[in-house]
């Protein structure tokens, strides 16, 4: 029996990268998975590939800034599989601008997608989880939600710090409903979001020097941490952060 046998999971930003790795791993562990993403073509391909392995996996379109899209996505999970047990708020964006280079619209874009998008997902999922008797919410933050840095935008760090504290607030407020909420804090991972830095030799080497283990993480290495928090193995873990950063924040 898989670690998520017959649990129903909704993963935002599940079309590619870490989200796709999570969806694949969840399905292999027995979960029924709904991938929700604004990237429709990639999302449908990912869902079809997972379903071809014999798992139950669906795709639905989701703009994380639209409450109606979240309601539809949760509705797809409940209609197709009868319940919702797991929400992974994986969707997010980055930004390379420094503070004085950052426009007001750019600040709002990053804060809205990373912060408000996570809030809307949680708000929409909780009633369905209450109906199911509980659940696990996993929010993807960043190691940059824990420490400062001189190379990345303040809005990215602020948004990921907001995700961390939102996680703790939700954990406390809904513990009595058997709903757990935890955050994951990855360092740079080999995904499309980090491709521009990895393709620039100087920037890539500078980044590697910041990571004690001397490499970027793999999406699956984050997915294993998400799997743990989504599963009943972490039944006494809520309001916590799991850091997957190759030693970055230990310095």
PLY file of the C-alpha trace (Angstrom):
ply
format ascii 1.0
element vertex 251
property float x
property float y
property float z
element edge 250
property int vertex1
property int vertex2
end_header
0.00 0.00 0.00
1.27 3.46 -0.92
1.99 6.20 1.58
-0.95 8.25 0.21
-3.27 5.38 -0.68
-6.67 6.73 -1.85
-5.96 10.27 -0.64
-7.00 13.09 -2.95
-4.43 15.80 -3.68
-4.67 19.14 -5.46
-1.33 20.57 -6.62
-1.11 24.12 -7.96
1.65 24.77 -10.46
1.81 21.05 -11.11
2.44 21.20 -14.85
6.23 21.15 -14.65
9.21 21.37 -12.31
8.70 20.64 -8.64
4.93 20.46 -9.00
5.13 17.80 -11.69
7.62 15.79 -9.60
5.23 16.00 -6.65
2.26 14.91 -8.77
4.16 11.92 -10.14
5.40 10.86 -6.70
1.97 11.28 -5.13
0.39 9.12 -7.83
3.05 6.45 -7.35
2.16 6.44 -3.65
-1.52 5.78 -4.35
-3.02 9.27 -4.37
-5.64 10.56 -6.78
-4.14 13.78 -8.14
-5.53 16.98 -9.63
-2.92 19.15 -11.33
-4.01 22.79 -11.46
-2.02 25.29 -13.46
-2.16 28.23 -15.83
0.10 26.26 -18.22
-2.61 24.20 -19.86
-0.71 22.33 -22.61
2.11 21.26 -20.29
-0.34 20.40 -17.55
-2.46 18.15 -19.73
0.66 16.36 -20.97
1.90 15.81 -17.41
-1.50 14.55 -16.25
-1.82 12.23 -19.26
1.63 10.79 -18.68
0.85 10.08 -15.03
-2.56 8.60 -15.89
-0.94 6.36 -18.51
0.94 4.64 -15.68
-2.38 3.50 -14.23
-2.86 6.27 -11.68
-5.84 8.60 -11.49
-4.69 12.09 -12.45
-6.63 15.02 -13.90
-5.76 18.50 -15.08
-7.73 21.69 -14.52
-6.89 25.27 -15.44
-6.01 27.52 -12.52
-5.01 31.16 -12.25
-4.09 31.35 -8.56
-5.24 34.98 -8.36
-8.85 34.10 -9.27
-11.01 32.84 -6.41
-13.42 31.39 -8.95
-10.62 29.28 -10.46
-9.75 27.94 -7.02
-13.39 27.08 -6.36
-13.51 25.27 -9.69
-10.28 23.36 -9.00
-11.42 22.19 -5.58
-14.75 21.30 -7.17
-13.01 19.14 -9.76
-11.22 17.20 -7.01
-14.37 16.68 -4.95
-16.55 15.83 -7.96
-14.06 13.38 -9.44
-12.79 11.72 -6.27
-15.33 12.54 -3.55
-13.09 14.48 -1.16
-9.98 16.62 -0.71
-7.21 15.52 1.65
-4.10 17.38 0.45
-3.39 20.81 -0.98
0.08 21.70 -2.23
0.50 25.41 -2.93
3.36 25.00 -5.36
2.64 27.74 -7.92
4.89 30.77 -7.70
7.11 33.26 -9.50
10.51 34.78 -8.90
12.03 38.20 -9.62
15.63 39.32 -10.09
15.25 43.07 -9.49
16.89 44.87 -6.59
14.86 47.19 -4.38
15.52 50.49 -6.17
14.91 48.82 -9.55
11.56 47.40 -8.47
8.44 49.09 -9.76
5.18 49.08 -7.84
3.53 46.76 -10.39
6.43 44.29 -10.12
6.17 44.31 -6.31
2.44 43.65 -6.57
2.87 40.88 -9.17
5.22 38.83 -7.03
3.45 39.47 -3.73
0.08 38.66 -5.27
1.01 35.39 -6.99
3.16 34.04 -4.17
1.22 35.45 -1.23
-2.39 36.05 -2.24
-2.41 32.96 -4.45
-1.43 30.80 -1.48
-4.04 32.48 0.72
-6.82 31.88 -1.81
-5.85 28.23 -2.18
-5.94 27.66 1.56
-9.21 29.55 2.02
-10.91 27.51 -0.69
-9.55 24.13 0.36
-10.30 24.29 4.08
-14.11 23.83 3.85
-13.61 20.73 1.67
-11.00 19.38 4.08
-13.32 19.96 7.04
-15.98 17.96 5.22
-13.44 15.16 4.66
-12.51 15.11 8.34
-9.16 16.85 8.03
-6.25 17.26 5.69
-2.72 18.45 5.04
-1.73 21.74 3.42
1.85 22.09 2.18
3.02 25.54 1.12
6.15 25.90 -0.98
8.12 28.85 0.39
11.90 29.20 -0.09
15.12 29.36 1.86
14.79 33.04 0.97
11.73 33.13 3.22
14.09 32.45 6.15
17.24 34.53 5.52
18.29 37.62 3.64
20.39 37.79 0.48
22.11 40.38 -1.66
21.30 38.92 -5.06
17.53 38.49 -5.18
14.56 40.82 -5.11
13.04 42.03 -1.83
9.55 41.26 -3.12
10.44 37.61 -3.67
11.86 37.32 -0.16
8.96 39.22 1.38
6.42 37.04 -0.41
8.08 33.82 0.70
8.39 35.09 4.26
4.67 35.83 4.13
3.99 32.25 3.07
5.95 31.00 6.10
3.96 33.06 8.61
0.64 32.42 6.87
1.42 28.73 7.26
1.84 29.06 11.02
-1.33 31.10 11.40
-3.39 28.53 9.49
-1.82 25.67 11.46
-2.88 27.19 14.77
-6.34 28.25 13.67
-7.32 24.89 12.15
-5.49 22.33 14.29
-8.75 21.48 16.06
-10.25 20.58 12.67
-7.49 18.02 12.06
-6.06 20.22 9.30
-2.28 20.50 9.32
-0.32 23.21 7.52
3.44 23.23 6.95
5.91 24.96 4.66
8.81 23.72 2.54
11.87 25.92 2.04
13.99 24.84 -0.94
17.25 26.41 -2.06
17.78 26.66 -5.85
16.35 23.63 -7.64
16.91 22.43 -11.21
13.68 23.74 -12.73
12.63 26.14 -15.49
12.50 28.95 -12.91
16.26 28.74 -12.35
17.26 28.06 -15.96
18.45 31.61 -16.66
20.98 31.53 -13.82
22.17 28.02 -14.63
22.74 29.02 -18.26
24.96 31.96 -17.26
28.33 30.51 -16.25
29.35 33.29 -13.87
25.96 33.53 -12.16
25.78 29.76 -11.85
29.20 29.47 -10.21
28.38 32.32 -7.85
25.23 30.50 -6.80
27.02 27.19 -6.30
29.48 28.91 -3.95
26.56 29.84 -1.73
25.42 26.22 -1.34
27.62 24.12 0.98
26.74 20.94 -0.92
27.95 22.63 -4.11
25.00 21.83 -6.35
21.38 22.65 -7.09
18.71 20.36 -5.70
16.59 18.09 -7.85
12.78 18.41 -7.99
12.42 14.93 -6.56
14.41 15.92 -3.48
11.79 18.53 -2.69
8.95 16.17 -3.61
10.08 13.65 -0.97
9.75 16.34 1.71
6.31 17.33 0.41
5.30 13.66 0.41
6.26 13.33 4.06
4.21 16.37 5.08
1.25 15.26 2.96
1.23 11.76 4.45
0.02 10.49 7.82
3.68 9.93 8.75
3.73 13.61 9.75
0.46 13.44 11.70
1.91 15.38 14.68
3.69 17.99 12.54
1.97 21.31 11.91
3.07 24.93 11.71
6.61 23.83 10.90
9.07 24.45 8.12
11.10 21.78 6.36
14.28 23.16 4.83
15.65 21.47 1.69
18.57 23.72 0.89
21.88 21.84 0.71
23.04 23.61 3.85
22.36 27.19 2.71
20.68 28.42 5.90
23.12 26.59 8.19
25.82 29.15 7.39
0 1
1 2
2 3
3 4
4 5
5 6
6 7
7 8
8 9
9 10
10 11
11 12
12 13
13 14
14 15
15 16
16 17
17 18
18 19
19 20
20 21
21 22
22 23
23 24
24 25
25 26
26 27
27 28
28 29
29 30
30 31
31 32
32 33
33 34
34 35
35 36
36 37
37 38
38 39
39 40
40 41
41 42
42 43
43 44
44 45
45 46
46 47
47 48
48 49
49 50
50 51
51 52
52 53
53 54
54 55
55 56
56 57
57 58
58 59
59 60
60 61
61 62
62 63
63 64
64 65
65 66
66 67
67 68
68 69
69 70
70 71
71 72
72 73
73 74
74 75
75 76
76 77
77 78
78 79
79 80
80 81
81 82
82 83
83 84
84 85
85 86
86 87
87 88
88 89
89 90
90 91
91 92
92 93
93 94
94 95
95 96
96 97
97 98
98 99
99 100
100 101
101 102
102 103
103 104
104 105
105 106
106 107
107 108
108 109
109 110
110 111
111 112
112 113
113 114
114 115
115 116
116 117
117 118
118 119
119 120
120 121
121 122
122 123
123 124
124 125
125 126
126 127
127 128
128 129
129 130
130 131
131 132
132 133
133 134
134 135
135 136
136 137
137 138
138 139
139 140
140 141
141 142
142 143
143 144
144 145
145 146
146 147
147 148
148 149
149 150
150 151
151 152
152 153
153 154
154 155
155 156
156 157
157 158
158 159
159 160
160 161
161 162
162 163
163 164
164 165
165 166
166 167
167 168
168 169
169 170
170 171
171 172
172 173
173 174
174 175
175 176
176 177
177 178
178 179
179 180
180 181
181 182
182 183
183 184
184 185
185 186
186 187
187 188
188 189
189 190
190 191
191 192
192 193
193 194
194 195
195 196
196 197
197 198
198 199
199 200
200 201
201 202
202 203
203 204
204 205
205 206
206 207
207 208
208 209
209 210
210 211
211 212
212 213
213 214
214 215
215 216
216 217
217 218
218 219
219 220
220 221
221 222
222 223
223 224
224 225
225 226
226 227
227 228
228 229
229 230
230 231
231 232
232 233
233 234
234 235
235 236
236 237
237 238
238 239
239 240
240 241
241 242
242 243
243 244
244 245
245 246
246 247
247 248
248 249
249 250
